[in-house]
Protein backbone atom coordinates (compact mmCIF):
# COMPACT_ATOMS: atom_id res chain seq x y z
CA UNK A 1 0.00 0.00 0.00
CA UNK A 2 1.33 3.41 -0.99
CA UNK A 3 0.64 4.94 2.43
CA UNK A 4 2.73 2.30 4.22
CA UNK A 5 5.58 2.74 1.75
CA UNK A 6 5.64 6.50 2.28
CA UNK A 7 5.59 6.12 6.06
CA UNK A 8 8.58 3.80 6.03
CA UNK A 9 10.48 6.06 3.65
CA UNK A 10 9.88 9.18 5.78
CA UNK A 11 9.70 7.70 9.28
CA UNK A 12 12.96 9.31 10.46
CA UNK A 13 11.66 12.78 9.62
CA UNK A 14 8.50 12.38 11.72
CA UNK A 15 8.15 13.57 15.31
CA UNK A 16 6.89 11.07 17.92
CA UNK A 17 3.37 12.52 17.67
CA UNK A 18 3.46 12.40 13.87
CA UNK A 19 4.72 8.83 14.01
CA UNK A 20 1.71 7.86 16.12
CA UNK A 21 -0.59 9.47 13.57
CA UNK A 22 1.15 7.74 10.67
CA UNK A 23 1.09 4.32 12.32
CA UNK A 24 -2.58 4.73 13.23
CA UNK A 25 -3.45 5.58 9.62
CA UNK A 26 -1.49 2.58 8.35
CA UNK A 27 -3.34 0.24 10.73
CA UNK A 28 -6.75 1.84 10.12
CA UNK A 29 -6.81 2.91 6.46
CA UNK A 30 -10.58 2.49 6.23
CA UNK A 31 -11.01 5.01 9.07
CA UNK A 32 -8.90 7.59 7.22
CA UNK A 33 -11.31 7.39 4.31
CA UNK A 34 -14.37 8.02 6.47
CA UNK A 35 -13.36 10.57 9.09
CA UNK A 36 -12.17 14.16 9.46
CA UNK A 37 -8.76 15.30 10.69
CA UNK A 38 -10.37 16.21 14.01
CA UNK A 39 -11.88 12.75 14.49
CA UNK A 40 -8.57 11.08 13.60
CA UNK A 41 -6.77 13.41 16.01
CA UNK A 42 -9.14 12.44 18.83
CA UNK A 43 -8.51 8.76 18.19
CA UNK A 44 -4.71 9.18 18.30
CA UNK A 45 -4.64 11.78 21.09
CA UNK A 46 -3.05 14.64 19.15
CA UNK A 47 -4.22 17.92 17.61
CA UNK A 48 -5.89 18.05 14.21
CA UNK A 49 -3.02 20.26 13.07
CA UNK A 50 -0.65 17.36 13.80
CA UNK A 51 -2.75 15.09 11.60
CA UNK A 52 -2.68 17.57 8.70
CA UNK A 53 1.06 18.16 9.15
CA UNK A 54 1.72 14.41 9.16
CA UNK A 55 -0.24 13.91 5.95
CA UNK A 56 1.75 16.65 4.22
CA UNK A 57 5.10 15.38 5.51
CA UNK A 58 4.21 12.02 3.96
CA UNK A 59 4.05 13.77 0.59
CA UNK A 60 0.29 14.14 0.15
CA UNK A 61 -1.26 17.50 -0.73
CA UNK A 62 -3.78 17.08 2.05
CA UNK A 63 -6.26 14.69 3.61
CA UNK A 64 -8.44 14.65 0.48
CA UNK A 65 -5.44 13.65 -1.64
CA UNK A 66 -4.62 10.85 0.80
CA UNK A 67 -8.23 9.65 0.75
CA UNK A 68 -8.22 9.47 -3.06
CA UNK A 69 -5.02 7.41 -3.07
CA UNK A 70 -6.42 5.11 -0.36
CA UNK A 71 -9.67 4.71 -2.28
CA UNK A 72 -7.69 3.25 -5.17
CA UNK A 73 -5.62 1.00 -2.90
CA UNK A 74 -8.64 -0.20 -0.94
CA UNK A 75 -10.98 -0.70 -3.89
CA UNK A 76 -12.27 -4.24 -4.28
CA UNK A 77 -10.55 -4.61 -7.65
CA UNK A 78 -7.27 -3.22 -6.38
CA UNK A 79 -7.12 -5.53 -3.38
CA UNK A 80 -8.13 -8.55 -5.42
CA UNK A 81 -5.49 -7.70 -7.99
CA UNK A 82 -2.82 -7.47 -5.29
CA UNK A 83 -3.95 -10.78 -3.85
CA UNK A 84 -3.71 -12.47 -7.23
CA UNK A 85 -0.33 -10.96 -8.06
CA UNK A 86 1.09 -12.16 -4.76
CA UNK A 87 -1.04 -15.27 -4.60
CA UNK A 88 1.48 -17.76 -3.22
CA UNK A 89 -0.32 -20.17 -0.94
CA UNK A 90 2.26 -19.89 1.84
CA UNK A 91 2.14 -16.08 1.78
CA UNK A 92 -1.65 -16.11 1.96
CA UNK A 93 -1.54 -18.45 4.94
CA UNK A 94 1.00 -16.19 6.66
CA UNK A 95 -1.26 -13.18 6.08
CA UNK A 96 -4.23 -14.99 7.62
CA UNK A 97 -2.22 -16.21 10.59
CA UNK A 98 -0.74 -12.74 11.08
CA UNK A 99 -4.19 -11.20 11.10
CA UNK A 100 -5.30 -13.62 13.81
CA UNK A 101 -2.14 -13.11 15.87
CA UNK A 102 -2.59 -9.33 15.83
CA UNK A 103 -5.89 -9.75 17.70
CA UNK A 104 -3.94 -9.93 20.96
CA UNK A 105 -2.88 -6.32 20.44
CA UNK A 106 -6.02 -5.04 18.70
CA UNK A 107 -8.69 -6.35 21.05
CA UNK A 108 -8.88 -5.51 24.74
CA UNK A 109 -9.15 -8.57 27.01
CA UNK A 110 -11.67 -6.84 29.28
CA UNK A 111 -13.90 -6.15 26.28
CA UNK A 112 -13.82 -9.83 25.34
CA UNK A 113 -14.74 -10.85 28.89
CA UNK A 114 -17.59 -8.32 28.90
CA UNK A 115 -18.96 -9.84 25.71
CA UNK A 116 -18.78 -13.34 27.19
CA UNK A 117 -20.80 -12.14 30.18
CA UNK A 118 -23.42 -10.58 27.90
CA UNK A 119 -23.67 -13.80 25.90
CA UNK A 120 -23.89 -15.94 29.04
CA UNK A 121 -26.67 -13.82 30.54
CA UNK A 122 -28.78 -13.73 27.38
CA UNK A 123 -31.35 -16.36 26.55
CA UNK A 124 -30.44 -16.24 22.86
CA UNK A 125 -27.56 -15.02 20.70
CA UNK A 126 -28.54 -13.23 17.48
CA UNK A 127 -25.72 -12.98 14.94
CA UNK A 128 -26.15 -10.34 12.25
CA UNK A 129 -24.13 -10.12 9.04
CA UNK A 130 -24.78 -8.69 5.60
CA UNK A 131 -23.30 -9.90 2.32
CA UNK A 132 -20.38 -12.31 2.85
CA UNK A 133 -20.55 -11.65 6.60
CA UNK A 134 -23.91 -13.39 6.75
CA UNK A 135 -22.23 -16.71 5.98
CA UNK A 136 -19.89 -16.13 8.92
CA UNK A 137 -22.88 -15.30 11.13
CA UNK A 138 -24.62 -18.52 10.07
CA UNK A 139 -21.51 -20.56 10.80
CA UNK A 140 -21.17 -18.97 14.25
CA UNK A 141 -24.84 -19.64 15.00
CA UNK A 142 -24.44 -23.32 14.07
CA UNK A 143 -21.26 -23.51 16.14
CA UNK A 144 -23.09 -22.00 19.11
CA UNK A 145 -25.91 -24.52 18.90
CA UNK A 146 -23.38 -27.35 18.93
CA UNK A 147 -22.18 -26.10 22.35
CA UNK A 148 -25.69 -25.90 23.79
CA UNK A 149 -26.27 -22.19 23.24
CA UNK A 150 -29.43 -20.92 21.59
CA UNK A 151 -28.46 -18.88 18.53
CA UNK A 152 -29.84 -17.63 15.23
CA UNK A 153 -28.35 -15.75 12.28
CA UNK A 154 -30.08 -12.95 10.34
CA UNK A 155 -28.97 -10.56 7.63
CA UNK A 156 -31.51 -9.97 4.88
CA UNK A 157 -30.86 -6.68 3.10
CA UNK A 158 -33.46 -4.10 2.09
CA UNK A 159 -37.12 -4.24 3.09
CA UNK A 160 -36.84 -7.93 3.97
CA UNK A 161 -34.75 -7.01 7.00
CA UNK A 162 -37.97 -5.84 8.70
CA UNK A 163 -38.94 -9.51 9.01
CA UNK A 164 -35.57 -10.26 10.61
CA UNK A 165 -36.04 -7.41 13.07
CA UNK A 166 -39.43 -8.80 14.08
CA UNK A 167 -37.86 -11.87 15.72
CA UNK A 168 -35.80 -9.87 18.22
CA UNK A 169 -36.69 -10.30 21.90
CA UNK A 170 -35.74 -8.45 25.05
CA UNK A 171 -33.69 -11.40 26.33
CA UNK A 172 -31.36 -11.49 23.30
CA UNK A 173 -27.80 -10.33 22.83
CA UNK A 174 -26.86 -9.17 19.32
CA UNK A 175 -23.47 -9.73 17.68
CA UNK A 176 -23.25 -7.42 14.65
CA UNK A 177 -20.58 -7.94 11.98
CA UNK A 178 -20.20 -4.43 10.50
CA UNK A 179 -16.71 -3.35 9.48
CA UNK A 180 -16.87 -0.12 7.46
CA UNK A 181 -19.34 1.81 9.59
CA UNK A 182 -23.04 1.08 9.80
CA UNK A 183 -25.60 0.66 7.02
CA UNK A 184 -29.30 1.50 6.85
CA UNK A 185 -30.10 -2.03 8.04
CA UNK A 186 -27.68 -1.72 10.94
CA UNK A 187 -29.19 1.62 11.91
CA UNK A 188 -32.65 0.03 12.04
CA UNK A 189 -31.18 -2.80 14.11
CA UNK A 190 -29.83 -0.34 16.67
CA UNK A 191 -33.18 1.45 16.84
CA UNK A 192 -35.02 -1.79 17.64
CA UNK A 193 -32.31 -2.99 20.03
CA UNK A 194 -32.59 0.28 21.96
CA UNK A 195 -36.37 -0.09 22.17
CA UNK A 196 -35.97 -3.60 23.59
CA UNK A 197 -33.01 -2.77 25.83
CA UNK A 198 -30.91 -5.39 24.02
CA UNK A 199 -27.10 -4.97 23.99
CA UNK A 200 -25.37 -4.90 20.60
CA UNK A 201 -21.79 -6.11 20.31
CA UNK A 202 -20.15 -4.85 17.11
CA UNK A 203 -17.26 -6.66 15.42
CA UNK A 204 -15.70 -3.95 13.29
CA UNK A 205 -12.61 -2.81 11.41
CA UNK A 206 -11.18 -0.27 13.85
CA UNK A 207 -11.96 2.16 16.62
CA UNK A 208 -13.38 4.78 14.25
CA UNK A 209 -15.75 2.45 12.40
CA UNK A 210 -17.64 1.37 15.51
CA UNK A 211 -21.11 2.71 16.24
CA UNK A 212 -21.37 4.63 19.56
CA UNK A 213 -24.61 2.79 20.28
CA UNK A 214 -22.72 -0.50 20.63
CA UNK A 215 -22.50 -1.90 24.14
CA UNK A 216 -19.04 -3.23 23.22
CA UNK A 217 -17.06 -2.71 20.01
CA UNK A 218 -14.33 -5.19 19.09
CA UNK A 219 -11.89 -3.69 16.57
CA UNK A 220 -10.80 -6.98 15.05
CA UNK A 221 -9.96 -5.83 11.52
CA UNK A 222 -9.93 -7.96 8.39
CA UNK A 223 -6.27 -8.66 7.86
CA UNK A 224 -3.77 -6.81 5.66
CA UNK A 225 -5.64 -3.94 3.92
CA UNK A 226 -3.41 -4.37 0.85
CA UNK A 227 -5.14 -7.63 -0.02
CA UNK A 228 -8.67 -9.00 -0.20
CA UNK A 229 -10.49 -8.90 3.16
CA UNK A 230 -9.91 -11.90 5.39
CA UNK A 231 -12.52 -13.16 7.83
CA UNK A 232 -10.01 -15.30 9.72
CA UNK A 233 -9.79 -12.77 12.62
CA UNK A 234 -13.59 -12.66 12.81
CA UNK A 235 -13.92 -16.44 12.94
CA UNK A 236 -11.15 -16.66 15.55
CA UNK A 237 -12.88 -14.14 17.83
CA UNK A 238 -16.31 -15.72 17.40
CA UNK A 239 -14.90 -19.19 18.13
CA UNK A 240 -13.23 -17.87 21.29
CA UNK A 241 -16.38 -16.09 22.48
CA UNK A 242 -18.57 -19.14 21.86
CA UNK A 243 -16.23 -21.56 23.62
CA UNK A 244 -15.74 -19.22 26.59
CA UNK A 245 -19.50 -18.74 26.93
CA UNK A 246 -20.17 -22.47 26.69
CA UNK A 247 -17.51 -23.12 29.35
CA UNK A 248 -19.62 -21.22 31.86
CA UNK A 249 -22.14 -24.06 31.77
CA UNK A 250 -20.24 -27.25 30.81
CA UNK A 251 -23.13 -29.55 31.70
CA UNK A 252 -25.35 -27.81 29.15
CA UNK A 253 -22.65 -28.22 26.53
CA UNK A 254 -22.28 -31.89 27.38
CA UNK A 255 -26.04 -32.46 27.04
CA UNK A 256 -26.08 -30.77 23.65
CA UNK A 257 -23.11 -32.85 22.52
CA UNK A 258 -24.79 -36.04 23.67
CA UNK A 259 -27.93 -35.21 21.70
CA UNK A 260 -25.92 -34.46 18.56
CA UNK A 261 -23.91 -37.66 18.91
CA UNK A 262 -27.03 -39.75 19.51
CA UNK A 263 -28.94 -38.52 16.49
CA UNK A 264 -25.95 -38.47 14.19
CA UNK A 265 -25.79 -42.17 15.00
CA UNK A 266 -29.48 -42.56 14.22
CA UNK A 267 -29.14 -40.65 10.94
CA UNK A 268 -26.07 -42.65 10.00
CA UNK A 269 -27.89 -45.95 10.45
N, C-alpha and C positions, 0 to 999 in steps of 0.2 A: 504494500500500500504506500502511495506517495507520501502521505503524512508521516508514516513511521520512518521512511527513508530520510526525509528532511530533518526530523527530530534527531536522528542518530548523527547526521552530518553536521548539525549545528549545536549539539548538546553542550559543548564546552563554552559556548558563548552565552548560554542561558543562566540567569540567576537561579538560586534555589526555588524561589516562588514561581518563576517562569518554567522551571523544570517540572514542578508539580502540575502546572497547567498542561504542559505538553504531554506528560505521561498520562494524565487523566483523559485527554482527548484521544490519545492512541488506544487506550483501553475501552473507551466509550464513544466510538465514532458515530454511532447512531444518535447519541444525545447531542453531539455537536450540530447535527443536521436539523434538530428540532427545537433548539433552545437559544435564547439570547445570551449575549456576553455576560449580562448581570446574573442570569440563572446559572451559567457555567461557573461564574466567580463564586457564587454562594456554595455550590457543590464542592469546590476545591478549597474554599476558605481564603480567597484573595480578593482584590478589588477588580472591578470590571475593566479598569484601565490596564491592569496586568494581563488580563486575557487578551485584550486587543494588541498590546505590545508584543506578547508572545507570538500571536498569529503573524504579525508583521516580521518579527525576527526570524520566523521560519520561512520567510520568502513569499508569503501570500499578501495580496493587496489589502485584504481585510477579511472579516468573518464570512461575508457573502462569497468571496472568491474561494475560500476554504470549503464552504458548503458545496459549491458547484463541483469542485474537484472530488470531494467525498461522494457526491451523488453518483459520479461516474464509477468510482471505485466500488461503491456499495450496491450498484445496480445488480439486478438478478443475473443479467447476461454477463456482466463483468466478472462477478464472483464465480459463476459457472465456468466461464472461460478460463479463469485462473486455476480452478480446480482441475479442469481437463488438461491444461498445459503441464501442471505439476502432479499428474494423477498417479504417481507411483503408489502402489498399495501400502508399502511400509510407511511412506510419508503421511498418507491419509490416516493410518492407524495412529501414528504419533500425534497428529493434530487432535484426533478425538481423545486420546488418552490425556494429552496436555490440557485440553479443555476441561476434562473431569478433574484433573489434579488441581487446577487453579481454583476450584470451588472452595478449597480450604481457606484461601485468602479472600475470595469474593463474598462469601456468605458468612454472616455472623452466627456463631454457635447458639447464642441465646435466642436468635430469631428462629432457628430450626427447632429448638426445644419448645418455643412458644407455639409453633405450628403443630407440633406433635400433641401438645395439650389440647389445642382447639379441636384437632381430629379425634382425640380420645373422648372428649366430652360430648361431641356431636352424636346424634343418632344415625346420621347418614352423611357420606362424603359425596359432594357433587363436583365432578371435574368438568371444566369448561375449556374447550379449545376450538378455534376456528381454522378452516383450511387444513393444512398438514398437521397442525397441533391437535386437531380433533382425534386423529388416529392415536396420538400419544395419550390423550385423555382416556380413550376407550381401553387402551392397554392397561393404564394405571387402574382403571375401574375394575377390570377383570382380575388384575393382580391383587387388588384390595379384597375382592370377594373370596379369593383363594385363601386369604389369611383370616377369614371370618368377619371382615368389616362389611358393612352395607355401603355400597357405592354405585353411582350411576354417572354416565358421561353424556353431556349435551354439547351442542355447538352448531345448530342450524343457523344459516345466515339469512338476513332479510326478514320479511314478515313472519316466516315460519318460526323464528326464535321466540315469538310470543307464546307458542305452545310449549316450548322448553321452559320458559319462565314460569308458566302456570304450575309446574310440578314442584317448585321450591316450597319448603316448609320452614317453620321457625326453629326447628331443631337440627337444621343442616349446618355444615361448614362448606364453603365454596373454595375450590382451588382453581384459579383462573390463569390460563397460559396466555399471556399477552405481552409481547416483547417490545414492540415499537410504539408504545403509547396505547391508548384505548380507542376502540371503535364505537360506532353507534350501538352495536349489540352489547358491548361491554358496558357502555354508559347506562343502558336500560337495565342490565344486570345489577349494577350498583344501586340504581334507584329502587329496585324491588328488594334487594338485600337489605337496604337501609330501612325500608318499610317493615320488613320481617324481623329486623334486629339480628341478621345473620352475618357472621364475619366472613370477609373475603380475603383469601391469601393469594397474592399475585406473584407468579413466577415471571420475571421480566428480564430485559436485557441489562439494564444498569440503573443506577440510583435516580437518574433523571427521567426514565421512562415509566416509572411506577406511578400509579394513581394515588393521590393523597387519601382517598376513601378506603384504601386497603387497610385491613387490620394489621397485616404483616406483608412486606414486600421482600422477596428474595431475588437479588440481582445475580442471577445465575449465568447470564450470557448464553451465546450460541456458538462458542468456539472462535477460531481465528476469523476476524471480519474480512480478511482478504479472500476467503474461499466461501463456498456455499455453506449456508447455515447448518450447524450440526445440533441435533437434539440429544446427543449423548449426555451433556451436563443435565438436561432436564430429566431424562430417564434416571440418571444416577441419583438425583435429589428426590424424585418421586419414590424410587425404590427404598431409599433410606428412610423417608418419612413413613411409608407404609409399614415397613418392618418394625420401626421403632414404636409405632402406634399399636401394632399387633402384639408386640412384646409386653405391653401393659396389661394384657389379658391373655396369657398363654393358653389357658384352658379353652377359651373360645376359639382360638386358632387351631388347637388340636381337634376340637369337635368338627370344625369346618373341614380340616384335612381328612378326618376319618370319613366324613360323608362323601367327599370327592373320591377318595380311594375306593370306597364301597361301590359307588355307582359307576365308576370307570370300569370296575371289574364286571358289573352287571352288563354294561354296554359292550364290553369286550368279549362277552360270552364265557 
